[in-house]
Amino acid sequence: MSMYRRVYIPGGTYFFTVVTHARAALFADAVNITLLGEAMRTVRASRPFTLDAVVVLPDHVHCVMRMPDNDADFSSRWREIKKYVSRRVASVQRFWQPRFWEHALRDEADWRNHMDYVHFNPVKHGFVTCAADWPWSSLRQAVNKGWYPPGWGCVAPEAVRD
């Protein structure tokens, strides 16, 4: 039995990796990506959170999520997001791997490194040569907010080179 303990910090910011069952490329179907977006918006309406970054790849999702100041329960949010998607995809028996991986971000540098990791991930996996070319990423919104310069992500940022 796993002795893993999650760290719940009210108002905390977390990096998440959520994977499809058996790493099936279920997000190669744009319909499933649309369902994931609907799930996140639906859950966020009743259980607020902020997404600083998100990228959807064929078999997994990475994101940086901020919790409200008085709330640390990211697990129930992920449970509801996963249920929403699973119940609407009849073509597969199991959509998600059990659980997910999270990391509580410690400071601004940790946040920046994980933001870079999320946005550069499609390049890392060889899907595109420049991060901005991946359609299922929040990079364009991050550029519009001034968090990244235009053209970022055609060269690996220092934080993800290794």
Order of alpha helices (4+ residues) and beta strands (2+ residues): beta-alpha-beta-beta-alpha-beta-alpha-alpha
